[in-house]
Amino acid sequence: MEIRHLRYFAAVAAELHFARAAERLNITPPTLSQQIKWLESHLGVTLFIRNTKKKVELTFAGQQFHKRALTLIESFEQAERFVREAARGEVGEVRLGYVVSAATSGDLKKAIEAARATAPNVTVQIQRMETLPQIKAISTGSLDIGIMRRMYTFPAGIVAFGLPPQRLRLFVHRDHPLAAQKRITAASLAKHKFVGYELDAEVGFWRNITAVIAPAAVPQIVQRAPDAISLLTLISANIGMSVLPESFKAILPPDVVMRNIEGLPKYSQNAVAHRANEASPAVRTVVKSIKSAFSSS
């Protein structure tokens, strides 16, 4: 039995007239009659009572079969629609990793909104994750897209495009001597203690500090933290200061203030990374929508 047999049966059950049902199906009445007879023979039951050439009635068995036939037809049609939408990247699930600065800058929000506008039936699952773990997860397939610190080069098989740069600022405890100074110079920074990221999460953040201190100066890193929230907590405890993207002002803990550093502004940048040869149409659709959203802004 094929889905067409169910559709033939449903048409006759709806019209209770073979000629009208045949016209609706765009086949000849004899062909339709032959297919219904085959279906009845296959099932071993009589589905219709044919009193005259014009009048047709459903048997009790036909009435029961009708309910289930309509459900099967609907399920089949839903499956057809789903697979076509999936092939076009209109449905599915995409796993998106992000660093904290992507959330504080609004880039994560913008990426999700772009995906939703283009493919509202694609679910974007988000997960906070540092840059190197994101790279590994994308490579192994447990993550589809990552918003991470931009790297000089990405591993083979991964491609990326940059997001708008974020200006670097000094984040210090409000009781820190630099917090009260009107002018903070690169030379003055080297005299004070810094807190930084753990080495396996360091991607790009060493450049934050070295970008603003005096040339050839070596910053004093007194303690390291595994993520941005932990780093801000260390600053809040007045363990040391750090240089972070300006957008972090959105999540400042108590006692932490942001200050400008004299000289030409320095910037950090995030990037959207994904597999170069992505097999999932949904992932390709979301990547394209994110790229379009940022290229047009």
C-alpha positions as CSV (number, residue, x, y, z in Angstrom):
1,M,0.0,0.0,0.0
2,E,1.3,3.4,-0.9
3,I,0.4,6.9,0.2
4,R,-1.4,7.5,-3.1
5,H,-3.9,4.7,-2.2
6,L,-4.7,6.6,1.0
7,R,-5.2,9.8,-0.9
8,Y,-7.5,8.0,-3.4
9,F,-9.5,6.6,-0.5
10,A,-9.7,10.0,1.3
11,A,-10.9,11.8,-1.8
12,V,-13.7,9.3,-2.4
13,A,-14.6,9.4,1.3
14,A,-14.8,13.2,1.2
15,E,-16.8,13.4,-2.1
16,L,-18.8,10.1,-1.7
17,H,-18.9,10.2,-5.5
18,F,-16.3,8.5,-7.7
19,A,-16.5,10.9,-10.6
20,R,-16.1,14.0,-8.5
21,A,-13.3,12.4,-6.6
22,A,-11.5,11.3,-9.8
23,E,-11.8,14.9,-11.1
24,R,-10.4,16.2,-7.8
25,L,-7.5,13.8,-8.2
26,N,-7.1,14.5,-11.9
27,I,-7.4,10.8,-12.9
28,T,-10.2,8.9,-14.7
29,P,-13.1,7.3,-12.7
30,P,-12.3,3.8,-13.9
31,T,-8.7,4.2,-12.7
32,L,-9.9,5.4,-9.3
33,S,-12.4,2.6,-9.0
34,Q,-9.7,0.1,-9.8
35,Q,-7.4,1.5,-7.2
36,I,-10.1,1.5,-4.5
37,K,-10.9,-2.2,-5.3
38,W,-7.2,-3.0,-5.0
39,L,-7.0,-1.3,-1.6
40,E,-10.1,-3.2,-0.4
41,S,-8.6,-6.4,-1.6
42,H,-5.3,-5.6,0.0
43,L,-6.9,-4.8,3.4
44,G,-9.4,-7.7,3.1
45,V,-12.4,-5.4,3.9
46,T,-15.1,-3.5,2.1
47,L,-14.6,0.3,2.5
48,F,-17.5,1.6,0.5
49,I,-21.1,0.6,-0.2
50,R,-21.9,1.3,-3.8
51,N,-25.7,1.5,-4.0
52,T,-25.8,3.1,-7.4
53,K,-23.4,4.6,-9.8
54,K,-23.9,8.0,-8.1
55,K,-24.4,7.2,-4.5
56,V,-21.5,5.9,-2.3
57,E,-21.4,5.3,1.4
58,L,-18.6,4.4,3.8
59,T,-18.9,1.1,5.6
60,F,-18.2,1.0,9.4
61,A,-14.7,-0.3,8.5
62,G,-14.4,2.5,6.0
63,Q,-15.3,5.1,8.6
64,Q,-12.7,3.8,11.0
65,F,-10.0,3.6,8.3
66,H,-10.9,7.1,7.1
67,K,-9.8,8.6,10.5
68,R,-6.5,6.8,10.4
69,A,-5.9,7.5,6.7
70,L,-6.3,11.2,7.3
71,T,-3.8,11.1,10.2
72,L,-1.3,9.1,8.1
73,I,-1.7,11.5,5.1
74,E,-1.1,14.5,7.4
75,S,2.0,12.9,9.0
76,F,3.4,12.0,5.6
77,E,2.8,15.6,4.3
78,Q,4.4,17.0,7.4
79,A,7.4,14.8,6.9
80,E,7.6,15.9,3.3
81,R,7.5,19.6,4.3
82,F,10.1,19.0,7.1
83,V,12.6,17.3,4.9
84,R,12.3,20.0,2.2
85,E,12.6,22.7,4.9
86,A,15.6,20.9,6.4
87,A,17.3,20.7,3.0
88,R,16.8,24.5,2.6
89,G,18.2,25.2,6.1
90,E,14.8,26.4,7.4
91,V,14.5,24.0,10.3
92,G,16.9,22.3,12.6
93,E,19.2,23.1,15.6
94,V,22.4,25.1,15.6
95,R,24.9,25.1,18.5
96,L,26.5,28.5,19.0
97,G,29.4,29.2,21.4
98,Y,30.3,32.7,22.6
99,V,32.8,34.6,24.8
100,V,31.6,37.1,27.3
101,S,32.6,40.1,25.3
102,A,30.3,38.9,22.5
103,A,27.4,39.1,24.9
104,T,28.3,42.4,26.5
105,S,28.9,44.1,23.1
106,G,25.5,43.0,21.8
107,D,27.1,40.9,19.0
108,L,25.6,37.7,20.4
109,K,22.1,39.2,20.6
110,K,22.4,40.6,17.0
111,A,23.6,37.2,15.7
112,I,20.6,35.4,17.3
113,E,18.2,38.0,16.0
114,A,19.6,37.6,12.5
115,A,19.2,33.8,12.6
116,R,15.7,34.1,13.9
117,A,14.7,36.6,11.2
118,T,16.1,34.4,8.4
119,A,15.1,31.0,9.8
120,P,12.6,31.3,12.6
121,N,12.2,27.5,12.8
122,V,15.9,26.9,13.5
123,T,16.7,26.7,17.2
124,V,19.9,28.4,18.2
125,Q,21.4,26.8,21.3
126,I,23.9,29.0,23.0
127,Q,26.8,28.1,25.3
128,R,29.4,30.4,26.9
129,M,32.8,29.0,26.1
130,E,36.4,30.4,25.9
131,T,38.1,30.7,22.5
132,L,40.3,27.6,22.4
133,P,37.6,25.2,23.7
134,Q,35.3,26.7,21.0
135,I,37.9,25.9,18.3
136,K,38.2,22.3,19.6
137,A,34.5,21.9,19.7
138,I,33.9,23.2,16.2
139,S,36.7,20.8,14.9
140,T,35.2,17.8,16.7
141,G,31.6,18.6,15.7
142,S,30.1,19.3,19.1
143,L,29.8,23.0,18.3
144,D,28.6,24.5,15.0
145,I,29.5,28.2,15.2
146,G,31.6,30.2,17.6
147,I,31.8,33.9,18.5
148,M,35.3,34.1,19.8
149,R,38.5,36.2,20.1
150,R,39.9,36.8,16.6
151,M,43.1,34.8,16.0
152,Y,45.9,35.5,13.6
153,T,45.3,32.2,12.0
154,F,42.6,29.5,12.4
155,P,43.2,25.7,12.2
156,A,42.7,24.0,8.9
157,G,39.0,23.4,8.1
158,I,37.8,26.4,10.1
159,V,37.1,29.8,8.6
160,A,36.1,33.1,10.2
161,F,35.0,36.6,9.6
162,G,35.6,39.6,11.9
163,L,33.1,41.5,14.0
164,P,33.2,45.2,14.9
165,P,36.2,46.1,17.0
166,Q,35.8,47.0,20.7
167,R,37.9,49.8,22.3
168,L,40.2,48.7,25.1
169,R,39.9,50.3,28.5
170,L,41.5,50.0,31.9
171,F,39.5,48.2,34.6
172,V,40.6,48.9,38.1
173,H,39.3,48.8,41.7
174,R,37.8,52.2,42.7
175,D,40.4,52.5,45.5
176,H,43.3,51.8,43.1
177,P,45.7,54.8,42.8
178,L,45.1,54.9,39.0
179,A,41.3,55.3,39.5
180,A,41.8,58.8,40.9
181,Q,44.2,60.0,38.2
182,K,42.9,62.3,35.5
183,R,45.6,61.1,33.1
184,I,46.7,57.5,32.8
185,T,49.7,57.0,30.6
186,A,51.2,53.9,29.1
187,A,54.3,54.4,31.2
188,S,52.3,54.5,34.5
189,L,50.6,51.2,33.7
190,A,53.8,49.2,33.9
191,K,54.3,50.2,37.5
192,H,51.2,48.4,38.7
193,K,50.0,44.8,39.1
194,F,47.8,43.1,36.5
195,V,45.5,40.1,36.6
196,G,45.2,38.1,33.4
197,Y,43.7,35.0,31.9
198,E,45.0,31.5,32.4
199,L,47.5,30.5,29.7
200,D,45.0,28.1,28.0
201,A,42.4,30.8,27.8
202,E,44.9,33.6,26.9
203,V,44.1,33.9,23.2
204,G,44.3,37.6,22.3
205,F,44.2,38.9,25.9
206,W,47.9,39.2,26.3
207,R,47.7,41.6,23.3
208,N,45.2,43.7,25.3
209,I,47.7,44.5,27.9
210,T,50.8,44.8,25.7
211,A,48.9,47.1,23.3
212,V,48.5,49.8,25.9
213,I,51.6,49.6,28.1
214,A,54.9,51.3,27.1
215,P,57.0,49.5,24.4
216,A,59.3,46.8,25.8
217,A,57.6,47.0,29.2
218,V,56.8,43.6,30.8
219,P,53.5,43.6,32.7
220,Q,53.4,42.2,36.2
221,I,50.8,39.4,36.1
222,V,50.2,38.5,39.7
223,Q,47.2,36.2,39.3
224,R,45.3,34.5,36.5
225,A,41.6,33.6,36.0
226,P,39.9,31.1,33.7
227,D,37.2,33.5,32.3
228,A,36.1,37.1,32.1
229,I,33.7,36.9,35.1
230,S,36.5,35.5,37.3
231,L,38.9,38.2,36.0
232,L,36.5,41.0,36.9
233,T,36.0,39.4,40.4
234,L,39.8,39.5,41.0
235,I,39.8,43.2,40.0
236,S,36.8,43.8,42.3
237,A,38.9,42.2,45.1
238,N,41.7,44.7,44.2
239,I,44.2,41.9,43.4
240,G,45.2,43.8,40.2
241,M,44.0,45.6,37.2
242,S,43.4,44.5,33.6
243,V,42.7,45.8,30.1
244,L,39.4,44.6,28.6
245,P,36.9,45.6,25.9
246,E,34.9,48.7,26.7
247,S,31.6,46.6,26.5
248,F,32.5,45.0,29.8
249,K,31.2,48.1,31.6
250,A,27.8,46.4,31.2
251,I,28.7,43.8,33.7
252,L,30.9,45.6,36.2
253,P,30.9,44.1,39.7
254,P,30.9,46.4,42.7
255,D,34.0,48.5,43.3
256,V,35.3,48.2,39.7
257,V,35.6,51.3,37.5
258,M,36.6,51.8,33.9
259,R,39.2,54.4,32.9
260,N,40.6,55.8,29.6
261,I,44.2,55.3,28.7
262,E,46.0,58.2,27.0
263,G,47.3,57.9,23.4
264,L,45.8,56.5,20.3
265,P,42.8,54.2,21.0
266,K,43.6,50.5,21.0
267,Y,41.0,47.8,20.0
268,S,40.3,44.1,20.4
269,Q,38.2,42.1,18.0
270,N,36.0,39.1,18.0
271,A,35.2,36.8,15.1
272,V,32.6,34.3,14.0
273,A,34.1,31.0,13.2
274,H,32.6,27.9,11.6
275,R,33.6,24.8,9.6
276,A,34.7,25.6,6.0
277,N,32.8,22.6,4.5
278,E,29.7,22.6,6.6
279,A,27.2,19.8,5.8
280,S,24.2,21.2,7.7
281,P,22.0,23.5,5.6
282,A,20.7,25.0,8.9
283,V,24.2,25.9,10.0
284,R,25.0,27.4,6.6
285,T,21.8,29.5,6.7
286,V,22.6,30.8,10.2
287,V,26.2,31.7,9.3
288,K,25.0,33.5,6.2
289,S,22.4,35.4,8.1
290,I,24.9,36.5,10.8
291,K,27.5,37.5,8.2
292,S,24.8,39.5,6.3
293,A,23.7,41.3,9.5
294,F,27.1,42.5,10.4
295,S,28.2,43.4,6.8
296,S,25.2,45.6,6.4
297,S,25.7,47.5,9.7
